[in-house]
């Protein structure tokens, strides 16, 4: 019998290959797969709740659940920051959530959980930066991959152009749970555009980077299974990094720095009223706050929680 291979742009994830490759990896040793689901984030939270219930009868369940990944081919209720909807065609994007228990994190990450978004951004950027621009593999994406504060992964629309212009290739969302003011667990959600065509993208939001995929930038399909393996390994490799190393790597990747920006924040004194601050993004703090200076040399610090950032 002749086997027929499915084109990469329609191929589901290869679960056997994932399990073989990630069996001994701190991230991905356990794989929860649904062909279709509402949200991998919801699956991860549900598994954590179930592990908490089981832990009363069997010690170690919470630790065993840490590092599990939740993957799907298609989401009906995927979301990003500020509850923005994330929709992609079947088997075209990498949709994954990762469950991490605080007891399995380094003391530095437990004490400073604001480092986790930085760590995830760096790992995702490193994963894409190692891809070859052409099939020959002579030149890697490298500087064609960058970050937009606080959690968007950008990719050059045309890696061979000069100067480079960037589009959004991935979004990162972290949801943390605290108990008595201590980190209990965190769910990391990553939505990465892999094999969508330009026609499959939604319209770009005004002032936001246009959507791109690896396929639209590289001109070829990319194996999502290998991409997920490399992402999990890169995340695992960074978990024990020193805080200064995580911060410095993240800061070096930020395309936002040195750019004129408009920051919109919700005015807490008036419902549904935005406060707008325009200036230059001049730095980020070790806690992840963006430092913006306006034309009057007034500086303000913005956390990622409730702001919208647009280039001027």
LINZI-V809915 format. One line per field, one symbol per residue. ss: DSSP state (H for helix, E for strand, - for the rest). burial: + if it has 16 or more other ideal C-beta (glycine too) atoms within 10 Angstrom, else -. A space follows every 50 residues. Layout:
BEGIN
ss = ???
burial = ???
END
This chain:
BEGIN
ss = --------------HHHHHHHH--------EEEEEEE--HHHHHHHHHHH HHHH------HHHHH---EEEEEEE---E-HHH-E-------EEEEEEEE EHHH--HHHHH---HHHHHHHHHHHHHHH--E-------E-HHHEEEE-- -EEEEE---------EEEEEEEEEEEEEE--EEEEEEEEEEEE----HHH ----------E--HHHHH-----HHHHHHHHHHHHHHH----HHHHHHHH HHHE-----EEEEEEE-------EEEEEEEEEEE-----EEEE-----EE EE----EEEEE-
burial = -------++-+-++---+--++--+++++++++---+-+++++++-++-- +---------++-++++++++++++--++-+----+-+--++++++++++ ++-++--++--++++++++++++++++++-+-+-------+--+++++++ +++++++-+----+-+++++++++-+------+-++++++++++++---+ +-------+-++++++++--++-++-++++++++++-++-+-+--++-++ +-+++++---+-+-++----------+-+++-++-+-+++++-------- -+-+--++++--
END
